[in-house]
């Protein structure tokens, strides 16, 4: 696995990051997590939130439903033929911003 994924070059808008945070909060509301502070763009999905692969799938589906379109998350989750080891909410939001901005052009 690689260290981290991400899509450099397209900053996430605060609105997109806020939506991704809200989706993650909704998915994890019953998990009984003890976080240091609130969920934010710096929160790591695997290390901080104990996400499993099924949780990533649920997150991707929830985001695609929120935007009512497929976003091709495989491009975020795999780098050089291997799954990334962790992602931050900010990286997910950047990816969503990049993919949704492409569709507006």
Secondary structure by P-SEA (a helix, b strand, c coil): cccccccccccccaaaaaaaaaaaaaacccccccccccccccccccccccccaaaaaaaaaaaaaaacccccccccccccccccccccaaaaaaaaaaaaaaaac
